[in-house]
Amino acid sequence: MKFDKKIKTKSNKWTFKNNLIVKNFDKHVAKSVPLYSLSHDLTTSLSSFFLKDGSYFYDIGCSTGSLIEKIKKKNKEKKIKYFGIDNSKQMISYAKKKKLKYTTFLLQDAVKTNFKNADLIVSSYSLQFIPPKNRQKLVDNIYNSLNWGGA
């Protein structure tokens, strides 16, 4: 099966562990996922309500780190610690090349992540890639890791 001009999948088994996919990911997803750019814009806009000096922010399934980059720009006057989590070594490697200050990119399984108390945790378009038997565990972990009033 062929999606876009440069990304292919067989038997509906998606993987983001190919350097060609990583290089073209942001362009591909913006074209392939309806309202993807709008969802990033809305998340970025809402972030300023939840994030303050000393906040922790997590992006689960951060891919290339583009959402973190946008949220950092929106909240540049605040001292926030940013964490990007992805299980693709290639995505994390690509994101790290951006050298975003106060940002840690973690190659790990989000289900096994011990989140620090956060004011905002985002999982855009990634929960569907978590095996169904583990989704509730992740959602519970996220909820239990939020500061009062967090999202």
N, C-alpha and C positions, 0 to 999 in steps of 0.2 A: 504494500500500500504506500502511496506517495503523498506527502503533505508538503505544501509549499514547493519550492524548487530544489531545496537543499536538505530537507529533513525527511527521512524515510522511517517506516516502522513495519514490522512483520507481525502478523497475528495480534494486532492491537497491544503489543508489549512495548510500552514507551520506556525509553531510557534517555537520560541526559548525560551520558558518560562518553560522549564522542566529541572530539575537539571541533569538528565541523559544526556540530549542533551548538556548541557553546559560543563560537564566534558569531553565529547567526541567530542566536536565541531571541534577543530583544526585538529584532526586526520581525522574526517569524511569529512570535507570540502576539505582537501588536497587530499583525495582519490576520491571525488565525483565531484569536479568542475575542468574541464580541464584547465590546465595551472595556477591553483590558486597560487601555490608556486612561479611560474615564475612571475606572476603579482605582487606579494608582493616584490619579489627581484627587479623588475624594478622600482616599486614605491619607494622603499627604496633607490635605486641608484640615481634616479632623485631628491629625496628630498634634497640632499646636494646642488643642484644648486639653489633651491628656498628658503631654510631656512638659516637664518643668526642670529646673536645675536639679541635678542629682537623680533624674529618672533613668530607668533601664528600659530599653526598647529591644524587642526580639522580632526578627523576620524569619519565620519558619518556611523553609523552601525558598531561600533568598536568591537562588540561581546566581545571576551575575552581579547582584548587589545594587541593581538600578533603583529599587524602591528605597533602600536605605539612603542612597545618594540623594534622592529627591527630598526625603524627610529631613536629612541633615541640613540641606540648603534652607528648607522652610523654617527650621528651628535653630539656625546658626548662632543665635545670641544665647542659647541655653547650653549648659554643660550636661550632656546626656551621654550615657554609655550605650553603644549600639552593638547588637549581636546578630549576625547572620548565620543561620543554620541550614545546612544542605547535606544530603548524603552522596552527592556527586563530587568526587575529587576534582574533576575538571572544572566544574562550576565554582567551587571554592577557590581554586587556584586562579581562575580568571578574576573573581571578585577581589582577591587579595592584591592583585596587580594595580588596582585603583588607589591603593594606599590611603584609605579614608581614615582620618584621625579619629581616635576614640572609638574605633570599630574593630571588633574581633569577629572573624569568620571561622566558624567551627564545622569541621567535617564530622558529622555524627547523625545518628538516628534521633529525630525529634521526640519519638516516643520514650527514649531513654534519657532525655535531657533533664537535668535538674536546673530549672529556671530560678534565678534570683528574683526577689520580689520586684515586679515590674509594673509600670504604669500603662504600658501598651505592648501587646503581643499580637502580631499579624500573621495570618496563615492564608495568603491569597492564592487560590488555585493550587493548593498543595494537599489539602486534606483528602481529596479523592485518590491520591497516590499512596495513602496509608492503608494497609490492609484493614478491612472492616473490623476484625476482631480487636484491633489496637486503637481505633479511632476514639472510642469513649475514654480510654485511659489517657490519651493525649489531651482531649478536651478537659477532663477533670484536672489534669496536671496544670494546664494553662490557667484554669479558673482558680485553683488553689494557690497559684503563684502571683496572682494580681494583687496589688495594693488596693486598699479601699478606694472605690471610685475609678479604678482602672478599667481598661477595655481590652 
